[in-house]
């Protein structure tokens, strides 16, 4: 679940701070706790300051990039997580102290930050060509997962004898989610991080209709993989938008790069801190030493 907000979580925490006022937050037999008291106490803590940083950043991100993030983008990511966790989705949310609503807000914040990274990154042809070396278009494969290498070899032998992959998946695969679908899994490209690296490498080497001639050892067991659709990689010029997105995704896990982008966004946001006790809350981002040059993809690659 923590991986859902790799970029944003690396910069700020996501909490909730009530507005300052005289309204009572809690009552005890020793007296009341008001919003103003709570605020005065919270603003002195590191968590409280991080909350304010988060709130400020969200405001300026919405102003600068809000029109580039649609509600459908948020829902698509939310549905991806729901599909990934299945029946455990609500449990995972609860374990992380989140609700579906708060998750959607965090997803939107992350997508806004991604737009900021993209807008503040220069993409040279050299950068795109470099990314193209590891680029793979989305491929569709079938897989049979077994516990023993000998069983995987048996499956391969039967494929060599002409048995269908689908029938062998139903008979041998231990993956209950895919065995009755002929072993079919969701399409993936080189940016996928949920599949085992050995699995991805073996799959990308296959042509349409081919299957692995040797068992593929992964963290889950042994795999036999069949390529269903491996689109032609083509030329790098044909995939500029995808290559840019992949470069941006890599930047989202680079805290130093993110900090430089956040600095630019905040400076453009014309932020003024009116509470004297919090006047330095953005000093890490708006100090004179903060970088004021446009980021390039050659940095932190």
Steps between C-alpha positions, in 0.01 A plus 500: 500500500784740581627462143181668376646839583868445438564856389284705730556292810871557461455875540204560733280308740126480447305598812200720584514824695186680616464872441584745774204623706328502836290191430545224755695196380464301822359538849631352824418541867814712512389739226460535123746470215424757232600508137730795563675312780531194284633709212753678721627166623501326163684774313798455730539134408678359197183315398297820516751682281500216248122521488521867411763428236269239352201733498696783339645273235158358416362853452773611262500168312126527444541856373781415261407149384144430613365508145742225396373241749149371432279318745510205261880487542456470876228236466712298259784481751259423781352213297849368432563475874161339557578240237846441641380440856164344415296401803779626729472859379292634790713315752819648356346848517407451866845369585649818358252731673339602173158512341418480132431874505834589658677267259342679204624833636851360534486352152401840361781670690746251357371547145525878538859468619573276201369773269727747675799274447413462133458875453835573666704239317675550167504193276787494253519251214798343677289446812217341301740274310655388828159414643410316179778247564300354791160575349261215427145547370224333700505126441233238566606159628363182651678339793502175692634523854616185682695429816766266359742535212433140399129574466574803282720283280217248471272779379759605241540142381124472453495828307772357278276198442217726384285538812318833525624762740146562624438139598837474672433822693176357635672176599829620644496870590483592866387855416128477571436846355620409150501121456141486375570782255774312322757669723427847359630795704457874450716661231822658629798699376854571622377729779312221678626442854248243624628214285827324581794643303597154372144454375502830314842437345401155375169627363651790307733259319210301355338554163131450431399137552827401667529359852798470733708189428632485853325557835525860618586528870321784680432596859167320474622170358567384144327647197428393146415804287327520163505820294158594363569847365839672485457821298788619288717741698538728200710816511550730794335785311176298500485493880602848615201550730542157661872555545438836666248341736749229594770758570256696717408182689866442579528857628206442734717273714791745513457716811772748400344557160154531654623761744634713214165476322302583814722804552415629153129435550492680836694800367255534215214466750589832667457352849480734799506363856299734723557320829833623640555175683489316168683749280786253442279199427609501134861604557631169365333578167502880473843585637744692283706184456212309341553422133327738263597337174283272292563133572636280225468128458874458513494587870450216749446242227 
